[in-house]
Amino acid sequence: MKEYKNLKVGDRVELVHMDDSLTKLKPGDKGTIYKIDDYEELIWVKWDTGEKLALIKGYDKYRIINN
C-alpha cells in the first residue's frame, strides 16, 4: 500500500481510530513505531501509555506527528 511506504521505525504516530475492545488506547494517544511487518501488514507501536500494540494497515486510522 503506497500510503505506508513513507513510514519508518522511529516515526511518531497519533491514534485517530481503532476498533479493538481489548485495549485502553483512545483517539489522541501517541506512540513510536518500533517495527513494521509488511508481510502481516502490521505497524508495531510502543504507545506512550506503556502499551505495545500494532496498528493494522488499511484498517486502523492514525496520523504521523513527526516534527
C-alpha positions as CSV (number, residue, x, y, z in Angstrom):
1,M,0.0,0.0,0.0
2,K,1.6,3.2,-1.1
3,E,0.4,5.3,1.8
4,Y,2.6,3.2,4.2
5,K,5.9,3.4,2.2
6,N,7.0,6.6,3.9
7,L,6.7,5.0,7.4
8,K,9.9,4.1,9.2
9,V,10.9,2.8,12.6
10,G,11.2,5.8,15.0
11,D,8.3,7.7,13.5
12,R,5.8,9.2,16.0
13,V,2.1,8.5,15.4
14,E,-1.2,9.6,16.9
15,L,-4.1,7.3,17.1
16,V,-7.2,8.5,15.3
17,H,-9.4,5.4,15.4
18,M,-9.1,1.7,16.4
19,D,-11.8,-0.9,16.8
20,D,-10.2,-3.0,19.5
21,S,-12.2,-3.6,22.7
22,L,-9.3,-5.2,24.4
23,T,-7.1,-2.1,24.6
24,K,-7.4,1.1,26.7
25,L,-5.9,3.2,23.8
26,K,-8.1,6.1,22.7
27,P,-8.0,8.7,20.0
28,G,-5.2,11.1,20.6
29,D,-2.9,8.6,22.2
30,K,0.7,8.9,20.8
31,G,3.4,6.4,20.3
32,T,6.6,5.4,18.4
33,I,6.9,2.8,15.7
34,Y,9.4,0.1,16.6
35,K,8.7,-2.5,13.9
36,I,7.0,-2.6,10.6
37,D,5.8,-6.1,9.4
38,D,5.0,-5.8,5.7
39,Y,4.1,-9.5,5.4
40,E,1.3,-9.3,8.0
41,E,0.6,-5.6,7.4
42,L,1.2,-4.6,11.0
43,I,2.8,-1.4,12.3
44,W,4.1,-2.1,15.8
45,V,3.9,0.8,18.2
46,K,5.2,1.5,21.7
47,W,2.5,3.7,23.0
48,D,3.3,6.4,25.5
49,T,0.7,4.7,27.8
50,G,3.2,1.8,28.1
51,E,1.2,-0.5,25.9
52,K,2.8,-2.2,22.9
53,L,0.1,-2.8,20.2
54,A,0.2,-2.9,16.4
55,L,-1.8,-0.8,14.0
56,I,-3.4,-2.8,11.2
57,K,-2.5,-1.3,7.8
58,G,-5.6,-0.1,6.0
59,Y,-7.9,-0.7,9.0
60,D,-6.8,1.4,11.9
61,K,-6.6,5.1,11.5
62,Y,-3.6,7.2,12.7
63,R,-1.6,10.2,11.6
64,I,2.2,10.8,11.6
65,I,3.2,13.5,14.0
66,N,6.9,13.9,13.3
67,N,8.1,17.5,13.6
